[in-house]
Amino acid sequence: MTLNPRLKDLAKDIFYYSGLSRMLLSFSCYRRHPKFLILTYHKVCPSSRSDGYLGIPEDVFEQHVKFIKDNFKTVSMQDGLKALYEGGSSDIYATINFDDGYMDNYLYAYPVLKKYKVPATVFLTTDFVGKAHIFWWDKVFMIIPSSDTNGIDKIQEAERINFSLRTKSEREIQAVIRKLEERFQPQGKIEPVLMLGWKEIKEMKANGIDFGAHTKTHRNLCMLNDDEALEELIGSKKEIEENICEEIKGFSYPFGIFDERVKGLVRKAGFEYARSTLKGFNHKNADRFLLTSIGGGALLKTSFLAARISIDSLKPDREIYR
């Protein structure tokens, strides 16, 4: 029997406000080894509205930040990995990641992170730094109407389409987008959005925000040959290093897609770790190039986030799941 979504949401609220989530988190600390939680986001929008796709309102993001600040040891990626692999405590460490490098990370997320002194890492798609750009997945979301003829929620429909396009060529992706435009005929021009520039990046770096690479163009690395993939990897790493005068050690797989060949190329490009979109906590035996995470951007209530984190914290150390 499938539980009604509203009942599920109510159960999560009860779980959070009754204190059960905190109890489970406390219980998980009795393990012998540390855990490392990576929360991932893409966009943060003003509290007065929601960008809908991949975005979380600023006030909700602040609630998330307060929750992890109150319940975990907040650290940078580097310090979290050091504690995970070298530390002897049973503490839970937590950090925040942003993928892609949208300007709203600076406008709305950065002030919150600075306010609570919570470290974070932004993984940049370097060809678009300082430019107005629209990623194809954002364009798909803007094209489709609020609900299609089947009554499917717009975000869910965008997710369905975009998930299927992740493994397509650029030509195939653009062909699908043209068909969507012909079908739905969106009103008005779809405008690109501003991405982080080096000025904002340098200011954020001076105030506790780290940066990593997310390739040059956000292409699926599994669909590229070795030379093309290394150009995406080494090129993005080098450009960030030249602009912020600091070695870049971290990488985030575009779309979370990888295979053993790509993992090897990430190592060859000189990175020291890579984060995937496989779900869960990282444990002492975690693969440094297969770090797991929990997506915070889709959890628009702190109770949902707390329920997800506290339940995941009790999973066996060896378990990695999608």
Secondary structure by P-SEA (a helix, b strand, c coil): ccccaaaaaaaaaaaaaaaaaaaaaaaaacccbbbbbbbbbccccccccccccccccaaaaaaaaaaaaaccccccaaaaaaaaccccccccccbbbbccccccccccaaaaaaaacccbbbbbcccccccccccaaaaaaaaccccccccccaaaaaaaaaaaaccccaaaaaaaaaaaaaaccccccbbbbbcccaaaaaaaaaccbbbbbccccccccccccaaaaaaaaaaaaaaaaaaccccccbbbcccccccaaaaaaaaaaccccccccccccccccccccbbbbbbccccccaaaaaaaaaaaaacccccccc
